[in-house]
């Protein structure tokens, strides 16, 4: 697996990218790989150079929370296992970078929610979800993933909840990423926030062909697109990068994923999107000349790192991702590092 390889090429003026939403079948690697292959062939014929698929798309997602650790290990594969190897061959055959999500096992028997970006030259860049909450047996990763590409532009990967913590996207941008691959399995969840997402009735999905307006209203509504619009474009705008948002769609072990595959430019503008109630692909040409003067990229030069020590200081109430994700108790409005006065404990400037 290659990491942070040097690229000598000058940036390509435009990069044709695609992002896919599709309804996976739980534990059916053959079917899911066939969907990946189908979309890669279609995208390649359309001149696409980079294509992103959803989180855990090769195996399925939400049903994993109900499996035993032993079953998860049976389903998991190393990054050089047969599934990623098949995608790697697809990328080389079609000259397209292909990103897919899978359940990874490492030599020590640990499991990770991982994503492999296979480049046409045969190299594979693997990201392990930094904030994994799907199952107690699935560990969180501990490193950012940013790398050079044959097109003279650096890319980064963050999986689902990784993108919700703003520090992760900022760190990825500071490491030089100009394109963020953001695979998800989201929408239609039972949020504990009073104004967060809500489950979408399964019947609406199952009746999507006879009553398409009802399910499309949900996919575009507060539990789908409207929720994404509260934060996702800001990640692109504030950090001066393109975002390839890929997501599952349809039934996912009792929940309805909302799709909403989209591509966002460094100004937070949506270049292409879908709210189709089914498998779909969004394609756009990324104008890389937008990057140097994008608002967020210029703002990055105005940073004052000496003020940001608080971002790396432990407050003492941190929780591991599962506990934080499923917490029911309110978060205190006043939080002080280590129980001490915040400014004094951190040596921060104060008036």
N, C-alpha and C positions, 0 to 999 in steps of 0.2 A: 504494500500500500504506500503510495507516494504522499508526501506531505510538504507543502510550502516549496514546491519546485520553482526554479527560476524560469521565467519566460522572457525571451528576447524580442518577441514580436511587438510592434507598435500597436496601440489599440485599434480595433476595428471600428470604423465610424458608426456602424449599426450592427446589431446582433439580433437575429430573429429567434425569439423564444416562445415556448408554449408551456402552458400549465393545464393539468388534467384533473378532473373530478370523475371518480367512478365508484360504483357500488361494489365493494369487494364481497367475496364469499368466505366466511370463516374457515380457516384451516385448509382452504382449497388452493394450494400454491399453483397447481397446474392451470386452473381457471384464471387466477389473478395474473400470473405471468403472461397468459394469452392476451389479456386486456392490455398489459404493458406493451407487448409486441405489436398488437394491432395499432395502438396510438403512435408508437414510434414509427411504424411504416407510413402511416398517414402523414405524420409531421415531417418526416424526411422528404417525402414527395413534394411537400409544400416549402421546402428550403429551410426548415427549422434547424437551428444549430444546438439549442439547449431545450430539453423538455423535463419538466418536474412533475412527479407523481406524488400522491398523498403519503402521509405518515402511515407506517405499518401496512402499506397497501399489499404487500406480497403474502401476508398471513391473515389479515383482519385485525381488528383493534379491541373493541370494548368487551368482547366475550372473553378476552384473556384474563380479565380480573377474576373470573370464576374458576380458572384452571388451577390444578395443583402445581407446585414447583416442579415436580417430576414431569408432568405433562408439558409444561413450558420448555423444559430442557429437551424433550423429544422434538418439539416443534422448532426450536432455535437452530441457527446455523452460524458458523464463523463467517467473517467477511469474505473469505475465499471459498465459501461453500457453494453448492450447486446453484442456488437461486441468484446470488449476486454474480456468480460466474456467467450465468446465462444472460444477465442484463449487460454485463461487460462485453460479451460477444456481440450483442445487439448494437451497442454503442460503436464498436469497432466496425461492424458490417455496414452500418448506415452513416458513419461519420458524424454522429450526433452525441452530445453529452446527455446522459440519462440519469435522473435521480429517482431512487426508490427507497421506501421504508421497509424495514425488516426487523425481526427479533434476533438479536445477535448473542452468541455464546462465545466466551473467551476461553483460553487454555486453562484458566483457573476455575471454570465452571460458573462464572458470573454471567448474568443476563443483562442485556441493555436494549432499550428502545433506540434503534439506530437507523441511520440514513446513509446510503451509499450513492455518491455522485460518480458515475463511471464516464470517463472522458474517452474520446475517440482513439487516443494513443494507447489505450489499455490501462492507464493509471486509474486508481480508485481512491477517492477521498471519503473517509467514513466519519460521521458525526454521531456522538452518543448524546441523547437527550439529557440536558443538564438538570432538568427538574422532572424526573420520572415519578409518576404517581399511580400507574395503572395496576401494579401488583407489588406486594411486599418483597417478592423475589427478584424484581427488576431493579437494578441499581441505576443511580444517576451518573452521568458522565462528569468529567472534571476538566474539560479543556474546550476551548473555542476551535472552530474549524474554518480557516481562511486559507485560500490557495490560489495560485496562478492558473491561468487557462491558456489554451492555444490562441485565444483571440486578444491577448494583451490586456485583459481586464481581470481583476481579482474577484473571486466569489466567496461567499460565506454561507453556512448552513445553520439554521436554528429550527428546532422542532417544536411546533405547537406552543405549549406553555412557556418555552424559552423566550418566545417573542413577546409575551405579556409583561415580562420584567424588563423595564426599559434599559437597565444597565447592560443586558446582554447584547442588544442591538447596537448600543453605543460602542461597546467594546469591539464588536465585529467590524464596525465602521472604522474605528481607530486603528485596527489592524490592516486596513487598506481595502476592505471589501467594497466594491461598487455595485454588486448584485447580490441580493440576499435571497436564497432559496428557503422558502418558509412552508414546509409541508405540515398539514394539520389533519386532525379528526375532530371537528368542532361543530358548534351550532346545535340547537335543540336540547341543550343539557339542563339539568335541574339545578340552576344556580341558587345559592343561599342568599344572594344579594336581592334586596326588595325590588330593584329595577334591573336585574340581570336577565339572562336567558331563561326560557321555560321549555319544557318538553312539548314536542309537536305530536299531535295524535297520529298514531300509526295508521289509522284508517284513511287519513288524508293522503298519505303516501300510496297506500294500496289502491286507492281510487283515483290515482293521478291521471290515468288515461281518460276516464269518463268525466272527471271534474278537475281539469288542470288548473283552473283559476284559483281554487281553494289552496292547493299545495304551493303554488307559486307565490301566493300572498304570504304564506308562512316563511318561505325561503327568503323573501325580500323584506320581511318584517323584523320585529324586535328580537326574535330569537335567531335571526340569520344575518342578512346584509346590514340591517340597521345597527346591530351590535358591532359588526366589524368596522363600520364607518366611524364609530366613536374613538377608535384608537389605531387601526391598521395603517391608514394613509399617513398618520403622524410619524410612524416609525420610519417611513420612507423620507418624508419631508425633513424631519429634524436631523437626519443623519446623512442626507444627500446620497441616497442609493435607490436603485430599482428593487422592487420586491416581486418575486414570483410566488404568489399564494396559491397553493394546491390544497384540496380538501376532499374528504370522503363525501359521498352523497347517498341518501337513502337509508335503509334499515341497518342498524348497527347494534344488535343485541338489545332491542327494546327502545332505543333512541333513534331519532331521525337526524342524520347529518344533513347539513343544509347546502353543501356544495359551494356556490358563490366563487368558483375559481376566478382569479383576477390577476392582472399585471398592473403594477403601479410604478409611476416614474418618480424621479428624485424631488419633484415638486408636490408629491402627494396626489397627482392626477391619475385617474384610472384610464389606462390605455386600452383595456379590453376586459370584459367580464361576462359572466353568464349567471342566470338564475334558473337554468333549466332543471326540471325535476327528472334528472337522469344523467347518464354518462355524457360528458361533454369535454371539449378542449377549447381553450382560448389562446389565440396567437397574436403576437405584436412584435413590431420591430423596435428594439431599444436604441434610441438615438444617444449614443455614448458621448456625443459632444455636449449634451446637457449637463454632464457631471461637474466640470470644473467650476462653473459659476452658479451652481445650484445653491439655494438659500442655506440649506443645512450644512453643506460642505464649507461655505464661507463662515458660517457661525462656529464651526468646529475650531477655526483658527482664533476665535475670540475666547476660547476656554481659559480658565484660570485654575489649573490643576491643584495649586496650593490650597485652594478652598475646599477640595473635594474629599478630604480625609474621612469625613463622616460616612461616605459611601462604602468604605471598606472596614468600618469599625463595627464590631459585634455589640448588639444591644443586650444580649443575654436572653431574649425571648424568641430567638429564631427557632423555626421548626423544620423538620425534614419535609420534603415536598408533599408526601401523602398526608401528613398531619395538617399542613397548611391548606392544601387543596380541599380537604373534607372537614375543616374546622367548622363548628357551629357557634362557638362563643365569639362575641364582638371583640375587636381589637381596641385596646385602650387608645384614647386620643392623644395622651401624653406618653411618650416613650423616651427614656433617658438611657444612654449607654451604661451598662453595668450598674444601674441604679444610682449613678452619680449625676450631678448637674451636667447636661450635655456639653455646653460650651467649655466648661472648665476641664472636663474629662478628655476632650479632644484637642484642646488648645486652639479652638476656633476663634476668629476675630469676633469681638462683641463690642457694642456701643456702651 
